[in-house]
Amino acid sequence: MKPESHRDHDYCSLLRRLGVILYDSLIAAALLFLVTVSWLPFTGGEAITAADPRHFFYQLSLLMTIWLYLTLSWRFGGQTLGAKAWRVRLVSENSTAVGWWQGTVRVIVALAGLAALGVGFLWSVFHPHRATWHDLASQTRLLRQAAS
């Protein structure tokens, strides 16, 4: 259901979403670099290969880093750094703070929408409120903020 306070032009466009993703990708790359560096003392400075028993935990630590960055940003303020730069805010459909479960669903479904050749994101071009699969699944909306 569409909240009364949201006008059609308040919903974030696909182009703006892609700008947020690009910006946040740079931040995510830096965070993943730091996590990888933190593993070096445990590997003797060697790369962790797929055959290494630590590989699963290394991959899990990378995934958890991205999940934490996104869900903490959404939970406490509704914005990642990329969203702040592009002046958009993630809101829950019921006007409460985005919860941990909503953030988790959003990340998982966004990855699925990306894996489906981006169809989950392209969905916003045809949806009346510019919603993506992960918006719909997590009951959230990405809104443009007015320039201040």
Secondary structure by P-SEA (a helix, b strand, c coil): cccccccccccccaaaaaaaaaaaaaaaaaaaaaaaaaaccccccccccccccaaaaaaaaaaaaaaaaaaaaaacccccaaaaaabbbbbccccccccaaaaaaaaaaaaaaaaaccccccccccccccccaaaaaacbbbbbbccc
